Protein backbone atom coordinates (compact mmCIF):
# COMPACT_ATOMS: atom_id res chain seq x y z
CA UNK A 1 0.00 0.00 0.00
CA UNK A 2 2.79 2.45 0.82
CA UNK A 3 4.36 1.89 -2.61
CA UNK A 4 1.20 3.30 -4.21
CA UNK A 5 1.42 6.42 -2.06
CA UNK A 6 5.12 6.75 -2.89
CA UNK A 7 4.46 6.36 -6.62
CA UNK A 8 1.73 8.98 -6.56
CA UNK A 9 3.94 11.33 -4.53
CA UNK A 10 6.83 11.01 -7.01
CA UNK A 11 4.53 11.55 -9.98
CA UNK A 12 3.25 14.77 -8.43
CA UNK A 13 6.72 16.05 -7.49
CA UNK A 14 8.18 15.36 -10.92
CA UNK A 15 5.24 17.02 -12.66
CA UNK A 16 5.58 20.17 -10.54
CA UNK A 17 9.34 20.31 -11.09
CA UNK A 18 8.92 19.86 -14.84
CA UNK A 19 6.36 22.66 -15.07
CA UNK A 20 8.53 24.94 -12.94
CA UNK A 21 11.54 24.39 -15.19
CA UNK A 22 9.44 24.90 -18.31
CA UNK A 23 8.04 28.19 -17.06
CA UNK A 24 11.53 29.41 -16.22
CA UNK A 25 12.73 28.47 -19.71
CA UNK A 26 9.75 30.23 -21.30
CA UNK A 27 10.44 33.47 -19.44
CA UNK A 28 14.13 33.40 -20.31
CA UNK A 29 13.29 32.68 -23.95
CA UNK A 30 11.04 35.75 -24.04
CA UNK A 31 13.81 37.86 -22.51
CA UNK A 32 16.33 36.52 -25.03
CA UNK A 33 14.06 37.29 -28.00
CA UNK A 34 13.35 40.81 -26.76
CA UNK A 35 17.08 41.50 -26.28
CA UNK A 36 18.73 39.70 -29.19
CA UNK A 37 15.99 38.78 -31.65
CA UNK A 38 14.98 35.42 -33.06
CA UNK A 39 17.70 32.88 -33.88
CA UNK A 40 18.37 29.12 -33.87
CA UNK A 41 18.85 29.10 -30.09
CA UNK A 42 15.28 30.32 -29.58
CA UNK A 43 13.94 27.57 -31.80
CA UNK A 44 15.74 25.00 -29.67
CA UNK A 45 14.28 26.48 -26.50
CA UNK A 46 10.80 26.46 -28.00
CA UNK A 47 11.23 22.83 -29.04
CA UNK A 48 12.42 21.95 -25.54
CA UNK A 49 9.37 23.65 -24.04
CA UNK A 50 7.01 21.70 -26.29
CA UNK A 51 8.76 18.45 -25.38
CA UNK A 52 8.49 19.28 -21.69
CA UNK A 53 4.78 19.95 -22.20
CA UNK A 54 4.43 16.49 -23.75
CA UNK A 55 6.41 15.07 -20.84
CA UNK A 56 4.00 16.77 -18.45
CA UNK A 57 1.07 15.11 -20.23
CA UNK A 58 2.78 11.75 -19.79
CA UNK A 59 3.39 12.46 -16.10
CA UNK A 60 -0.24 13.52 -15.68
CA UNK A 61 -1.36 10.22 -17.21
CA UNK A 62 1.02 8.36 -14.91
CA UNK A 63 -0.39 10.26 -11.95
CA UNK A 64 -3.94 9.30 -12.94
CA UNK A 65 -2.91 5.67 -13.19
CA UNK A 66 -1.20 5.84 -9.79
CA UNK A 67 -4.31 7.41 -8.28
CA UNK A 68 -6.52 4.72 -9.78
CA UNK A 69 -4.20 2.02 -8.40
CA UNK A 70 -4.21 3.65 -4.98
CA UNK A 71 -7.99 3.97 -4.75
CA UNK A 72 -8.59 0.48 -6.10
CA UNK A 73 -6.66 -0.85 -3.10
CA UNK A 74 -8.63 1.20 -0.54
C-alpha positions as CSV (number, residue, x, y, z in Angstrom):
1,X,0.0,0.0,0.0
2,X,2.8,2.4,0.8
3,X,4.4,1.9,-2.6
4,X,1.2,3.3,-4.2
5,X,1.4,6.4,-2.1
6,X,5.1,6.8,-2.9
7,X,4.5,6.4,-6.6
8,X,1.7,9.0,-6.6
9,X,3.9,11.3,-4.5
10,X,6.8,11.0,-7.0
11,X,4.5,11.6,-10.0
12,X,3.3,14.8,-8.4
13,X,6.7,16.0,-7.5
14,X,8.2,15.4,-10.9
15,X,5.2,17.0,-12.7
16,X,5.6,20.2,-10.5
17,X,9.3,20.3,-11.1
18,X,8.9,19.9,-14.8
19,X,6.4,22.7,-15.1
20,X,8.5,24.9,-12.9
21,X,11.5,24.4,-15.2
22,X,9.4,24.9,-18.3
23,X,8.0,28.2,-17.1
24,X,11.5,29.4,-16.2
25,X,12.7,28.5,-19.7
26,X,9.8,30.2,-21.3
27,X,10.4,33.5,-19.4
28,X,14.1,33.4,-20.3
29,X,13.3,32.7,-23.9
30,X,11.0,35.8,-24.0
31,X,13.8,37.9,-22.5
32,X,16.3,36.5,-25.0
33,X,14.1,37.3,-28.0
34,X,13.3,40.8,-26.8
35,X,17.1,41.5,-26.3
36,X,18.7,39.7,-29.2
37,X,16.0,38.8,-31.6
38,X,15.0,35.4,-33.1
39,X,17.7,32.9,-33.9
40,X,18.4,29.1,-33.9
41,X,18.8,29.1,-30.1
42,X,15.3,30.3,-29.6
43,X,13.9,27.6,-31.8
44,X,15.7,25.0,-29.7
45,X,14.3,26.5,-26.5
46,X,10.8,26.5,-28.0
47,X,11.2,22.8,-29.0
48,X,12.4,21.9,-25.5
49,X,9.4,23.7,-24.0
50,X,7.0,21.7,-26.3
51,X,8.8,18.5,-25.4
52,X,8.5,19.3,-21.7
53,X,4.8,19.9,-22.2
54,X,4.4,16.5,-23.7
55,X,6.4,15.1,-20.8
56,X,4.0,16.8,-18.5
57,X,1.1,15.1,-20.2
58,X,2.8,11.7,-19.8
59,X,3.4,12.5,-16.1
60,X,-0.2,13.5,-15.7
61,X,-1.4,10.2,-17.2
62,X,1.0,8.4,-14.9
63,X,-0.4,10.3,-11.9
64,X,-3.9,9.3,-12.9
65,X,-2.9,5.7,-13.2
66,X,-1.2,5.8,-9.8
67,X,-4.3,7.4,-8.3
68,X,-6.5,4.7,-9.8
69,X,-4.2,2.0,-8.4
70,X,-4.2,3.6,-5.0
71,X,-8.0,4.0,-4.7
72,X,-8.6,0.5,-6.1
73,X,-6.7,-0.8,-3.1
74,X,-8.6,1.2,-0.5
